[in-house]
Amino acid sequence: MNSEFSAELISRLRKYADPFVAHPPSIISHFSGGAEPYFPFEIGSDKGLGVLLLNAALYAPGDEIRSAELISGLYSRMGDRIFKLNRIPFEELRKNLSGLPAPSDLEGRKRVPGILRSVCDFFYRTGSLGNWLKGDGDWEGKVLNLSGDVFWMGKTSRLRTKARYFLWLTTFQSDFNSKYAVGENFNWPISAGHARFRLDFMRTRGKNFTENTPEYRLQFFTKLARETFPSAPWRLFLPLSSYLKPGKTLGFECRRIQGGCPSCSLAMLCPSSTQLKNGRK
């Protein structure tokens, strides 16, 4: 079968992705068995899925840790009432949010109470999130539902990243593969790291207008993910979203997780690694 991706790139991508298994998103570490457990229920339970949706509704690249700390901190203060925020007075919610980590941008901070209450409205209308996910198997339809029904979750976005990010977070269930076969054919989220990766490794900015559209990029990385991990394409999101993503140590998230460029399987093909060897940043 012909492929637009070289066998060498696919092989190196698989090795590059391996270390990320030990570095799940911050919110996942707060479930039982994680490094800092806050939630006394499983990720795949209705409450666990509810936490993931609350977290995803606040998702913004670079703010993942803040949103996870906000949701876990709010749960420590309110317990299961966090799933009924649409039924408590607005001011009570604002009081419970006081002092918790918040989105880095001012407008994002203002929207937090409304976003969380809107998610809980969705819970009220939908019922069991587990049953909703299993439903008709049309996850693209579910992306549209989430984006349209939850405040500030991407109603006008062409990529609908927050909704796709929520569905990606559900893959951290231990039995995800057996429960959701639809995951093998779903269009998983993409990020700014994906765009950097495509530019650096495919040596292209898009040959024409069509290749520069969000829809084209989504399909492009869907193909790459399926070819890299045929039975688990969702595994490629975190490695690529971390590519040259600014971090607190070693300059970039990819370097932190790889332990530096010399140990990275992509180093021989990576322009940034080459510049580092030449003494440039």
Secondary structure, DSSP 8 states (H G I E B T S, - for coil): ---SS-HHHHHHHHHHHGGGGG---GGGGGBTTSSS--BSS-TTSHHHHHHHHHHHHT--TT-HHHHHHHHHHHHHHHGGGGGGGGGS-HHHHHHHHTTS---SSHHHHHHHHHHHHHHHHHHHHH--HHHHHHSSS-HHHHHHHHHHHSTTS-TT-SS-HHHHHHHHHGGGSTTHHHH-GGGGGS-----HHHHHHHHHHS--S-SSTGGGSHHHHHHHHHHHHHHHSTT-GGGGHHHHHTTT-B-SSSSBHHHHHHTSGGG-TTTTT-HHHHHHHTT--
